[in-house]
């Protein structure tokens, strides 16, 4: 057996074990590397994290199943826990202070936050890790009890940005600064800054460096309203589009049946999946309205096209589906404009092979 501690070799071996759902071999690879002198932080960020990213990329390319991706994630989570248990609990009176690490309310991709919590613990912080989908009121109650130096807020899905905004303003209202991280906050953290986060970090090491440099506490104040940070919300389009999502999905599906008779022959499962995909489109559209950034919506559409193309889903009707949606958005000028920009982005990507969720060619 290859016991090389070269990063590429370790990643390859751990990937094979994880994708085979071989938890014991995977754990042995990591613990053997630790015993042979590989730094624990390096194991977390340069071995386990890349394998986790590979699982997501391979699922997106339709080379592994959802079940395989979930199994790999579960193995990685258990290995991280085993490392923590092996070293023992974190310091109860940490020399660097105390922080809270949690996910945005509704965000169930907790693995990046877990890695961050372990890295900060290794670096001498006392970490309260609250896990996935942390309701903001409960997080604030926890902060009142613990008075941490900062909250590190993790998010992977952009549609949770409004919830992230609420969490950021609630934390700052009681004088606790917020350091945001994760793909939900956009390239370079552009949406973290737009939502008023005190800092943004691209990864765990950058987050640790920001904490070491010091994140000033905001003055406690009455919680500000979303429109105070985002004046464009005054037009109410975000709220109204979100409230209309069920109607928009239903009407778009009905119109698609008229334009594409094959849709009428969908079974119940196909119809449910199509409705779910249309709901995701409307959800990302609404979030783009919230942050006033069309790139959020167009990037999602292009990503969705790539995902579906890998699954050999017919693509030529996506623009027509967005045309239908645009017609339904006649009372919402910003949303209608974003939908048209989405059509343009898909056309520029590949006009002849852009897939749409559940819509036939």
C-alpha positions in Angstrom: 0.0 0.0 0.0 1.2 3.5 -0.9 1.9 5.4 2.4 3.3 8.5 0.7 2.5 11.7 2.5 2.6 13.8 -0.7 -0.6 15.9 -0.8 -1.6 14.7 -4.3 -1.2 11.1 -3.3 -3.1 11.5 -0.1 -6.0 13.3 -1.9 -6.2 10.5 -4.5 -6.2 7.7 -1.9 -8.8 9.5 0.3 -11.0 10.2 -2.7 -11.0 6.5 -3.7 -11.9 5.4 -0.2 -14.6 8.1 0.2 -16.2 7.4 -3.1 -16.2 3.6 -2.3 -17.9 4.4 1.0 -15.0 2.8 2.8 -15.0 4.8 6.0 -12.4 2.7 7.8 -9.8 2.9 5.0 -10.5 6.7 4.7 -9.9 7.2 8.4 -6.8 5.1 8.4 -5.3 7.2 5.6 -5.9 10.4 7.5 -4.8 9.2 10.9 -1.7 7.5 9.5 -0.7 10.7 7.8 -1.1 12.5 11.1 1.1 10.0 12.8 3.7 10.4 10.2 3.9 14.1 10.8 1.5 15.8 8.5 0.1 18.9 10.2 -3.5 18.6 11.3 -4.5 21.9 9.7 -3.0 20.8 6.5 -5.0 17.5 6.7 -8.2 19.5 7.1 -7.6 22.1 4.4 -5.3 20.4 1.9 -6.6 16.8 2.1 -10.2 16.6 3.4 -11.4 19.9 1.9 -10.2 19.1 -1.6 -11.8 15.6 -1.5 -15.1 17.3 -0.4 -14.9 19.7 -3.3 -14.2 16.8 -5.7 -17.4 15.1 -4.5 -19.4 18.2 -5.4 -17.7 18.6 -8.8 -18.1 14.9 -9.7 -21.8 15.1 -8.8 -22.2 18.2 -10.9 -20.6 16.4 -13.8 -23.0 13.4 -13.3 -20.1 11.1 -12.7 -21.3 10.1 -9.2 -24.8 9.8 -7.7 -26.3 11.9 -5.0 -26.0 8.9 -2.7 -22.3 8.7 -3.3 -21.8 12.4 -2.7 -23.7 12.1 0.5 -21.7 9.1 1.6 -18.4 10.8 0.9 -19.6 13.9 2.9 -20.6 11.7 5.8 -17.2 10.0 5.8 -15.4 13.3 5.8 -17.5 14.6 8.6 -16.8 11.6 10.8 -13.1 11.8 10.0 -13.0 15.5 11.1 -14.8 14.5 14.3 -12.4 11.7 14.9 -9.5 14.1 14.6 -11.1 16.5 17.1 -11.8 13.7 19.6 -8.3 12.4 19.2 -6.7 15.7 20.1 -9.2 16.3 22.9 -11.5 19.2 23.5 -10.6 22.8 22.7 -9.4 25.2 25.4 -12.1 26.3 27.7 -10.2 29.5 28.4 -8.6 30.2 25.0 -5.8 32.7 24.9 -7.1 34.2 21.7 -10.7 34.7 22.7 -14.1 33.2 21.9 -16.0 33.1 18.6 -19.2 31.6 17.3 -19.2 29.7 14.0 -22.6 29.0 12.4 -24.4 28.7 9.1 -27.0 31.1 7.8 -30.6 30.2 8.7 -31.7 27.7 6.0 -28.2 26.7 5.0 -27.6 23.0 5.4 -24.2 22.8 3.8 -22.4 22.8 7.1 -19.1 21.2 6.2 -17.1 24.4 5.4 -18.2 25.9 8.7 -17.1 22.7 10.5 -13.6 22.9 8.9 -13.4 26.6 9.9 -14.4 25.7 13.5 -11.6 23.1 13.7 -9.0 25.3 12.2 -9.8 28.1 14.7 -9.7 25.7 17.6 -6.3 24.5 16.5 -5.1 28.1 16.5 -6.2 28.7 20.1 -9.7 30.1 19.9 -12.6 28.8 21.9 -15.2 28.0 19.3 -18.9 27.6 19.8 -19.9 25.7 16.6 -23.7 25.9 16.1 -23.8 23.9 12.9 -26.3 24.1 10.0 -29.5 26.1 9.6 -29.0 28.2 12.7 -32.2 30.3 13.3 -31.2 33.9 13.8 -33.2 34.5 17.0 -31.6 31.4 18.7 -28.1 32.5 17.5 -28.7 36.0 19.1 -29.8 34.4 22.3 -26.6 32.4 22.3 -24.5 35.6 21.7 -26.2 37.3 24.7 -25.0 34.3 26.9 -21.5 34.1 25.5 -20.5 37.6 24.3 -18.0 36.3 21.7 -15.4 38.4 19.9 -17.0 37.7 16.6 -19.6 35.6 14.7 -18.3 33.7 11.7 -21.2 33.2 9.4 -21.1 30.6 6.6 -23.3 30.3 3.5 -23.1 28.3 0.3 -26.4 29.0 -1.4 -27.0 32.6 -2.5 -30.8 32.4 -2.0 -30.1 32.5 1.7 -28.5 36.0 1.4 -31.6 37.8 2.8 -31.4 35.6 5.9 -27.7 36.3 6.1 -28.5 40.0 6.0 -30.9 39.6 8.9 -28.3 37.7 10.9 -25.6 40.3 10.2 -27.8 43.2 11.3 -29.0 41.4 14.4 -25.5 40.6 15.5 -24.2 44.1 14.9 -27.2 45.5 16.8 -25.9 43.9 20.0 -22.3 44.9 19.3 -21.0 41.6 17.9 -19.0 41.9 14.6 -19.7 39.5 11.7 -17.1 37.8 9.5 -18.8 36.2 6.5 -17.5 33.5 4.3 -18.7 30.9 1.7 -19.7 30.9 -1.9 -23.1 32.4 -1.1 -21.5 35.7 -0.6 -20.2 35.9 -4.2 -16.9 36.3 -6.0 -14.5 38.2 -3.7 -17.2 38.5 -1.1 -19.0 41.2 -3.1 -22.4 40.4 -1.5 -21.0 40.2 2.0 -19.9 43.8 1.7 -23.2 44.8 0.2 -25.0 43.3 3.2 -22.8 45.2 5.6 -20.7 42.4 7.0 -17.7 43.7 9.0 -15.3 41.4 7.2 -15.2 38.7 4.5 -12.8 35.8 4.2 -12.2 33.5 1.3 -11.1 30.5 3.4 -10.4 29.3 6.9 -6.8 30.6 7.0 -7.9 34.0 5.8 -10.6 34.1 8.5 -8.1 33.2 11.1 -5.8 36.0 9.9 -8.7 38.5 10.0 -9.5 37.5 13.6 -5.8 37.8 14.6 -5.7 41.3 13.1 -8.8 42.2 15.1 -12.4 42.9 14.0 -13.7 46.0 15.8 -16.9 45.7 17.6 -19.8 47.8 16.2 -21.6 50.1 18.6 -24.8 48.4 19.8 -27.8 50.0 18.3 -31.4 49.4 17.2 -31.4 46.9 14.4 -31.5 48.6 11.1 -33.9 47.8 8.3 -32.9 46.0 5.1 -33.8 49.1 3.1 -31.3 51.1 5.1 -28.4 49.1 3.6 -30.2 48.4 0.2 -32.3 51.4 -0.8 -33.4 49.7 -4.0 -35.6 47.4 -1.9 -38.0 50.4 -1.5 -39.6 49.4 -4.8 -40.9 46.2 -3.1 -40.1 44.0 -6.1 -38.1 41.5 -4.1 -40.9 41.0 -1.6 -43.6 40.9 -4.2 -41.8 38.5 -6.5 -41.0 36.2 -3.6 -44.6 36.3 -2.5 -45.8 35.5 -6.0 -43.4 32.5 -6.5 -46.1 29.9 -6.3 -48.3 31.7 -8.8 -45.4 32.4 -11.1 -44.3 28.8 -11.1 -47.9 27.5 -11.7 -48.6 30.0 -14.6 -45.3 29.4 -16.2 -45.8 25.6 -16.1 -49.3 26.0 -17.6 -48.0 28.2 -20.5 -45.2 25.7 -21.1 -47.8 23.0 -21.6 -49.4 25.1 -24.2 -46.2 25.8 -26.0 -44.7 22.3 -25.6 -47.4 19.6 -25.8 -44.9 17.0 -24.6 -45.0 18.6 -21.2 -48.7 17.5 -20.9 -47.5 13.9 -20.9 -45.2 14.3 -17.9 -45.9 11.9 -15.0 -46.4 13.3 -11.5 -42.7 13.1 -10.6 -41.6 14.9 -13.8 -44.1 17.6 -13.2 -42.9 18.0 -9.6 -39.3 18.3 -10.6 -40.1 20.8 -13.3 -42.0 22.9 -10.8 -39.1 22.6 -8.3 -36.6 23.8 -11.0 -38.8 26.7 -11.9 -39.2 27.6 -8.2 -35.4 27.7 -7.9 -35.2 30.0 -10.9 -37.7 32.4 -9.3 -35.8 32.1 -6.0 -32.5 33.1 -7.6 -34.3 35.9 -9.5 -35.7 37.3 -6.3 -32.3 37.1 -4.6 -30.7 39.0 -7.5 -33.4 41.7 -6.9 -32.5 41.7 -3.2 -28.8 42.4 -3.8 -29.4 44.4 -7.0 -26.9 42.3 -9.0 -27.9 40.5 -12.2 -24.7 38.4 -12.1 -26.2 36.4 -9.3 -29.1 35.3 -11.5 -27.2 34.9 -14.8 -24.4 32.9 -13.1 -27.0 30.5 -11.6 -28.7 30.0 -15.0 -25.4 29.2 -16.7 -24.4 26.8 -13.8 -27.8 25.1 -14.1 -27.3 24.8 -17.8 -24.0 23.0 -17.2 -25.5 20.7 -14.6 -28.3 19.7 -16.9 -26.2 19.4 -20.0 -24.1 16.8 -18.2 -27.3 14.8 -17.7 -28.2 15.0 -21.3 -31.3 17.1 -20.6 -32.7 18.7 -23.8 -31.8 22.4 -23.7 -33.4 24.3 -26.5 -36.5 25.4 -24.6 -34.9 27.2 -21.7 -35.0 30.6 -23.4 -38.7 30.0 -24.2 -39.4 29.1 -20.5 -37.7 32.3 -19.4 -39.7 34.2 -22.1 -42.9 32.8 -20.4 -41.6 33.9 -17.0 -40.8 37.4 -18.3 -44.4 37.7 -19.6 -45.7 36.8 -16.1 -43.4 39.5 -14.6 -45.1 42.3 -16.5 -45.7 44.2 -13.3 -42.1 44.0 -12.1 -39.7 46.0 -14.3 -36.5 45.1 -12.5 -37.4 41.4 -12.4 -38.4 41.4 -16.1 -35.1 43.1 -17.0 -33.1 40.5 -15.1 -35.0 37.7 -16.8 -34.1 39.2 -20.2 -30.5 39.5 -19.1 -30.6 35.8 -18.2 -31.9 34.9 -21.6 -29.0 36.8 -23.1 -26.4 35.1 -20.9 -27.7 31.7 -21.9 -27.7 32.6 -25.6 -24.1 33.8 -25.3 -23.2 30.5 -23.6 -24.5 28.2 -26.3 -27.8 29.0 -28.0 -28.3 25.5 -29.3 -27.6 23.4 -26.2 -28.7 25.2 -23.1 -30.7 22.8 -20.8 -33.8 23.8 -18.9 -35.1 21.8 -15.9 -37.7 19.4 -17.1 -38.6 21.2 -20.4 -38.4 19.1 -23.6 -36.7 20.2 -26.8 
